[in-house]
Amino acid sequence: MTGGARHGPGDPAMSTRIVAAVAEAADCDPGEVQPLYTVLDPDVVDALFEYGQSPGWEGQLTVTLDGYRVTVTERGDVSVEPPAETGTGTETETGSGAASPW
């Protein structure tokens, strides 16, 4: 797992942070990463993790973007697992706290 940055005041929106974390893990420019809107609505992600607002929920958001498994905790911690550690990308998230766009 890489990453682990916590969301704080003055930080970019969470949707931006997710794409930036994948770009850093992939060693590429954020513009080269699969657009987040292809798997999640960025406005919803930003609303869920708006700094200073209590999320009102417990758990985490996990999404696969460009083959990387990105997990964001309710506190705004972001971690990224490279494709080799996530399998084929065909598995489905289940269990308490897992989120799916569908």
N, C-alpha and C positions, 0 to 999 in steps of 0.2 A: 504494500500500500504506500502511496505517496501522498503528499499534501498534508492536510491537517490544519489549514489556516482557519481561524475563527472570524466570523463576520462582526465588524465593529463600526462605530460611527465614521462617516467619511469614506467608507469602502464602496466600491462599485456595487451595482445591483447584483443579486445572487445569480441571475441568468448570465451576466457577464463573467462573474467569477467561475461559474461552471465551465464555460467555454475556455476561459483562460487557463484553468487547471488542466483540461484535456490538452490544450496546445502545449503547455509546459511539459506534460508527460510525454507527448508525441514529438517534442522538440521541433515544433513548427509554429507558424504564425497563426493567431486566432482566426484569421480570415480563411485559413485552409481547413478548419475543423467543420464537420457536418453541422449545419445550422440547428440550434437547439429547437427551433419551432417545428422541426420535422418529427420530433418525438414528444415534446411538451410545449404548452403555451408559456412563453417566457413571462408574460404579465402575471400569470397565476403563480409561477415560481417566485417572482419578485414580491408579490403580495404575501405569500406564505412566510417569506424570510425578511420582511421589512424590519430594519434595525430599530430597536426601541419598542417594538410591539411584541407582546407576549404571543407566541404562536397559537396558543389555545389548543394545542394537540401535543401528543408525545409520539416519538418514533423517529423515523428517518425517511428521506426520499432517496430512492436509488433509481438511476437511469443509465442505460448504455448509450454512449455517444461515440461514434467512430470506433466502436469496438471496445472502448474503455468503460469500465464500470465506475460510475461516479456516485458517491454517497454523500448526502448532506444531512447532518443531524439537526434536531430541533433547535440546537444552540447556534447553528450556522457553521459548524465544522465541516470542511470539505475534504474528502479523500478520493483518490483515484487509483484504481487497479488496472494494470495494463492488460491488453487482450489475452495474453498467454495465460493469465491467472483466472480469467473469467470463463473459460471453456469456449463453446461454439457460438455463444450469443443467442441460443435458441431457448434457454431455460427461462422459466417464468418465476418471478418473485412471489413468494408466499410467506405467510406468517405475520405476526404482530408488527405493526409499524411500517411494513413494506407498502410502497405506493406504486401504482401503475397508472399510466395515462388513460387506460381504457377500463 
